């Protein structure tokens, strides 16, 4: 099982985690299914909420595009 970081709290289903986003500070649910998927792929627990992950990804793509232009 993924070890929750200190800011995580158990909510909802027994294995769901509530994590606080490092960017916006909002709490988001990291479900048991998501935890299983992340574990299967060898990934760590997310630090950012889904919305901030999308923003981060878009920012990274823009930076890469401007370097290649």
GIUR-V654504 format. One line per field, one symbol per residue. burial: # if it has 9 or more other ideal C-beta (glycine too) atoms within 8 Angstrom, else .. A space follows every 10 residues. Layout:
BEGIN
burial: ???
END
This chain:
BEGIN
burial: ...#...#.# ....#####. #.#....### #...#..##. ....##.##. .##.##.... .........
END
